[in-house]
Amino acid sequence: MASDNETAEVTVKHNAEQTRFEIWVGDEMAGFTEYRPRPELRAFVHTEIQDKFGGRGFAMQVIREALDATRNEGQRLLPYCPAVQKFLAKNPDYVAMVPEERRAEFDL
């Protein structure tokens, strides 16, 4: 039998007040990716998923949705967070969001 958090709806919410995108499983926050707002860009600094939600791709999901929202808002990104850097390595179509003059800083 599946546990409640295996069948619960998974949603990503932008918590602008805490400058992060959160991933929720039902009514429980499974994790987040945090950013620092800068003029015309977001500097992503940390991604964290609770241990009990690990191994289910939630980090990549919250990062993807955060970067999609960032792009849709016309913002650029700086990937200081290692998980965001890993995501960019696997999804090169997002690299264009990093200002060209800053890409070498992140080995992009």
Protein Blocks (a to p, Z undefined) as FASTA:
>chain_A
ZZfklmpccdddddfknopadddehjacfbdcdddddehiacdfbdcddfklgonlmmmm
mmmmmmmmmmmnopacddfblklmmmmmmmmmlmmmpcfklmmmnoZZ
